[in-house]
Amino acid sequence: MDTKAIVKSVPLFSSLDDSEIQIIERYCAHKELFRQEKLFSFDESFNLLCIVTSGSIGIYSNGAQNRLIARYIPNESFGELNLCGISLGNVEAIALDDAGVLLFPATGTFVSFVTDHTDIGAKIIYKLLSNISYRIRETNKLISQNYGWVSELRKAIYTDRLTGLYNRQYCEELFRENKEYVIAIVKPDKFKMINDTCGHKAGDATLVAIAQSIRKALPFATHIRYRSDEFMIVIAGDADIKKTAAAIAEAIKAIDIHAITDGAINAITASIGISKNSITQQAIENTYAIMWSAYNNGGNSIAMEGTK
């Protein structure tokens, strides 16, 4: 199998088109390993993403017992955290049998690659975050949840720094549950006016106020900062869709931003789109479109699935 074929088979690069795959190919190298051959050692600085193409690779900790802590098989990857600048300790990688590994980026650094190819870099980073999320779940089966770095890593990956809510990446977790939910998308009306009139500090404080209010109103829901000024609320499918929408609307109505804006603006309104579905990316996009129908009709309203 040549490098291009290997690249095209890797899920990490699945969202790239043929021209982008060709660029990735130039930055990759394929390495063949014999059984028990080391890919890297404990004392070696290794900052590459590795995708197993054949055989299997074992990761060993540098402890007293030199334990096997992870095993990777074809189409699985490791080293994502290295690309993100996070080191989880002193480990080594050894081929458990004859194996092949695709290395990226084999030339330069990931930072320089993203700098030179921003659009491709953005797509890869999104996939990297998904892979890291998956790897955390798998790793949690092997190690105790009491390890501090696990909870800290989960928090760093899934938490929006400004609001303290989950970030959009957490949707990947919900997709795997295959359950029905009430899904609501909330967008404050004329939010740009707050930024333009009162400054971005006031805008950020307003977003925090929205996050706190909807979390207080629906404490058992999952709250996500979906995009810049947009929020997603996900609650169990047995929840009443109309009551959920009304609770969100009341939470927005209760927000007082007089102090935040130094008296320039007292209150905010929002456009709310809401539906009930098994949660998928398509279901979220459908709910997002429902929200936009409310927003484009003047805002300060609720639009529900199946209504106009």
C-alpha positions in Angstrom: 0.0 0.0 0.0 1.4 3.4 -0.9 1.4 6.5 1.3 -1.5 8.1 -0.5 -3.7 5.1 -0.2 -2.8 4.9 3.5 -3.7 8.5 4.1 -7.0 8.2 2.4 -7.9 5.2 4.6 -7.3 7.1 7.8 -10.4 8.4 9.6 -8.5 11.5 10.8 -8.2 12.7 7.3 -11.7 11.5 6.1 -13.1 15.1 5.7 -10.3 16.1 3.3 -10.7 16.2 -0.5 -8.3 14.8 -3.0 -6.2 18.0 -3.3 -5.9 18.2 0.5 -5.0 14.6 0.7 -2.1 15.2 -1.7 -0.8 18.0 0.6 -1.1 15.7 3.7 0.8 13.0 1.8 3.8 15.3 1.3 4.0 15.7 5.1 3.7 11.9 5.9 6.1 9.0 6.0 5.3 5.3 6.4 7.5 3.3 8.8 7.7 -0.5 8.9 8.5 -2.2 12.2 9.6 -5.7 13.1 8.1 -7.5 16.1 9.5 -6.0 19.4 11.1 -3.1 17.5 10.7 0.2 19.3 9.0 3.1 17.6 10.3 5.5 20.3 11.9 5.0 23.7 11.3 6.4 27.2 14.0 9.0 26.9 13.1 10.1 23.4 11.2 13.3 22.5 8.5 12.2 20.1 6.0 14.8 18.7 4.4 12.9 15.8 0.9 11.6 15.3 1.0 7.8 14.6 -1.6 5.9 12.7 -1.3 2.1 12.8 -1.7 0.7 9.3 -0.9 -3.0 10.1 0.0 -5.2 13.0 -0.3 -3.6 16.5 1.6 -1.2 18.7 1.9 -1.4 22.5 2.4 1.6 24.7 4.4 0.9 27.9 4.7 3.0 31.0 8.1 3.7 32.6 7.2 2.3 36.0 8.7 -0.4 38.1 6.8 -3.1 36.2 7.0 -1.5 32.8 3.3 -2.1 32.2 1.4 -2.3 28.9 -1.1 0.6 29.2 -2.5 0.7 25.7 -2.6 -1.3 22.5 -3.4 0.1 19.0 -4.5 -1.8 16.0 -5.0 -0.7 12.3 -6.8 2.6 11.8 -6.3 3.6 15.4 -4.0 6.5 16.2 -2.0 7.8 19.1 0.1 10.9 19.7 -2.8 13.3 19.3 -2.0 14.9 22.7 1.6 15.4 21.5 0.3 17.4 18.6 -1.8 19.5 21.0 1.3 20.2 23.2 0.2 17.9 26.1 2.5 15.3 27.5 1.1 12.5 29.7 4.3 11.1 30.9 7.3 9.0 30.0 6.3 6.1 27.8 7.6 4.0 25.0 6.0 2.4 21.9 6.9 -1.1 20.8 5.6 -3.2 17.9 3.8 -6.2 19.4 4.1 -7.9 16.0 5.3 -6.9 12.6 3.6 -3.5 12.1 3.3 -0.5 9.9 2.8 3.1 11.2 2.1 6.3 9.3 3.9 9.3 10.8 2.5 12.9 10.6 4.0 15.4 10.2 7.3 13.7 9.2 8.7 17.0 8.1 8.4 20.2 10.1 6.0 20.5 13.1 2.2 20.4 13.4 2.2 24.1 14.3 4.1 25.0 11.1 1.7 22.8 9.1 -1.4 24.5 10.5 0.2 27.9 9.9 0.9 27.0 6.2 -2.4 25.2 5.6 -5.0 26.8 7.9 -8.1 25.3 6.3 -6.7 21.8 6.3 -5.4 22.3 9.8 -8.8 23.3 11.1 -10.4 20.1 9.8 -7.7 18.0 11.3 -7.9 19.7 14.7 -11.7 19.0 14.8 -11.0 15.3 14.0 -8.2 15.2 16.5 -10.5 16.4 19.3 -13.0 13.7 18.4 -10.2 11.1 18.5 -9.0 12.3 21.8 -12.5 12.1 23.2 -12.8 8.5 22.0 -9.4 7.6 23.4 -10.3 9.0 26.9 -13.3 6.7 27.0 -11.2 3.7 26.0 -8.4 4.6 28.4 -10.9 5.0 31.3 -11.6 1.2 30.9 -8.0 0.5 31.6 -7.2 2.9 34.4 -8.9 4.2 37.5 -11.1 7.3 37.2 -9.3 8.5 40.3 -6.2 9.4 38.3 -6.2 13.2 38.4 -4.9 13.8 34.9 -7.9 11.9 33.4 -10.5 14.2 35.0 -8.4 17.3 34.2 -8.0 16.2 30.6 -11.7 15.6 30.2 -12.4 19.0 31.7 -10.0 20.7 29.4 -11.4 19.0 26.3 -15.1 19.5 27.0 -15.3 22.8 28.9 -15.9 26.2 27.4 -13.5 28.5 29.2 -15.7 31.6 29.2 -19.1 30.2 30.4 -18.1 26.9 32.1 -20.6 25.0 30.1 -19.7 22.1 27.8 -18.3 23.1 24.5 -19.4 21.9 21.1 -17.0 19.0 21.1 -19.1 17.4 23.8 -21.8 16.7 21.1 -19.5 13.8 20.0 -20.3 12.1 23.3 -24.0 12.5 22.9 -24.0 11.2 19.4 -22.9 7.8 20.7 -25.7 7.4 23.2 -28.4 6.8 20.6 -31.2 8.2 22.8 -34.1 10.6 22.2 -33.7 14.1 23.6 -35.4 17.4 23.6 -32.9 19.7 21.8 -33.1 23.4 22.0 -30.9 26.0 20.3 -30.9 29.5 21.8 -29.5 32.7 20.1 -29.7 36.1 21.8 -31.3 38.7 19.5 -29.2 41.7 18.5 -26.2 40.4 20.5 -23.8 42.3 18.1 -25.4 45.5 19.4 -24.1 44.8 22.9 -20.6 44.2 21.6 -20.7 47.3 19.4 -22.3 49.6 21.9 -20.8 48.4 25.2 -17.6 46.5 24.1 -16.7 42.8 24.0 -16.1 42.6 27.8 -19.8 43.4 28.2 -20.7 40.9 25.5 -18.7 38.2 27.3 -20.4 39.0 30.6 -23.8 38.7 28.9 -22.9 35.3 27.5 -21.9 34.2 31.1 -25.2 35.6 32.4 -27.2 33.6 29.8 -25.2 30.4 30.6 -25.9 30.8 34.3 -29.6 31.5 33.9 -30.4 28.6 31.6 -28.3 26.2 33.8 -30.3 27.4 36.9 -33.6 27.1 35.0 -32.9 23.5 33.8 -30.4 22.0 36.2 -30.8 18.4 35.0 -30.2 19.3 31.3 -26.9 19.2 29.4 -25.9 22.8 28.6 -23.5 23.5 25.7 -22.1 26.7 24.2 -22.6 25.6 20.7 -21.2 28.5 18.7 -20.0 32.0 19.6 -23.3 33.5 20.9 -25.4 30.4 20.6 -26.3 27.8 23.2 -27.7 24.3 23.0 -29.7 22.7 25.8 -30.2 18.9 25.7 -32.7 17.2 28.1 -34.1 13.7 28.4 -36.6 12.8 25.7 -39.5 12.3 28.3 -39.3 16.1 29.1 -42.3 18.2 27.9 -41.1 20.1 24.9 -43.4 23.1 25.4 -42.6 23.4 29.1 -38.9 23.2 28.3 -39.2 26.0 25.7 -41.1 28.1 28.2 -38.5 27.5 30.9 -35.7 28.7 28.6 -37.7 31.7 27.5 -38.4 32.7 31.2 -34.7 32.2 32.0 -33.7 34.6 29.2 -36.4 37.1 30.3 -35.1 37.1 33.8 -31.6 38.3 32.8 -30.8 41.9 33.8 -27.8 43.3 32.0 -28.2 46.9 33.3 -25.0 46.7 35.4 -23.1 44.8 32.7 -23.8 47.5 30.1 -23.6 50.5 32.5 -27.2 51.2 31.9 -27.1 51.3 28.1 -29.2 48.1 27.8 -31.4 46.6 30.4 -32.7 43.3 29.0 -32.1 40.8 26.2 -34.4 38.6 24.1 -33.6 35.4 22.3 -34.7 33.2 19.4 -35.3 29.6 20.5 -35.6 26.6 18.2 -36.6 23.3 19.8 -37.3 19.7 18.7 -37.4 16.1 20.0 -35.2 13.6 18.2 -32.5 11.0 18.6 -29.5 13.2 18.8 -27.4 13.3 15.6 -25.6 16.0 13.8 -28.5 16.2 11.4 -31.0 16.6 14.2 -28.9 19.5 15.6 -28.7 21.1 12.2 -32.5 20.8 11.8 -33.0 22.4 15.2 -30.5 25.1 14.3 -32.6 25.9 11.2 -35.7 26.0 13.3 -34.0 28.6 15.6 -33.1 30.7 12.6 -36.7 30.7 11.4 -37.6 32.4 14.7 -34.6 34.7 14.5 -35.3 35.8 10.9 -39.0 36.5 11.8 -38.0 39.2 14.2 -36.7 37.1 17.2 -37.9 37.1 20.7 -39.9 33.9 20.0 -40.0 30.2 20.1 -40.1 28.0 17.0 -40.9 24.3 17.4 -40.4 21.4 15.1 -43.4 20.9 12.8 -44.7 24.5 13.3 -44.2 27.7 11.4 
